[in-house]
Amino acid sequence: MSESIEQKCLAKGVKLTDQRKIIAKIMSESNDHPDVDELYNRVSKVDSKISIATVYRTVKLFEESGILAKHEFKGGKARYEELNEGHHDHLIDIKSGEIIEFVDDEIEKLQEKIADKHGYRLVDHKLELYGVKKKS
């Protein structure tokens, strides 16, 4: 099982106030990529005293500490996810905002092949696919 955000904070020396612990717990339990407003709504159900400004500051601190990844998907607010070792790409539904994480070995090999063809060694990449659900 992977480390929680709280454990990552402790390992990186990030001071955890009670409010930050709640934000870290809620973010660790998220199965999606919430924006700050969504995260604030979830956090305020646990502790109504936590302000949206505290959520913004905490998310920024976690991002700067290498604990959260910030995504600025087309046409929307910045969204966040826990930064993990494994690489994955994203498929974003432009109507619902649903975000699907996926890994595809063929795509990874093709990207390496394209970089090599142009005389490059690939060191990093980000793939975002945008679509709408097909009608059944």
Summary of the structure (lengths in Angstrom):
residues: 136
radius of gyration: 17.2
end to end distance: 36.0
largest distance: 55.6
contacts: 329
relative contact order: 0.13
helix: 42%
strand: 15%
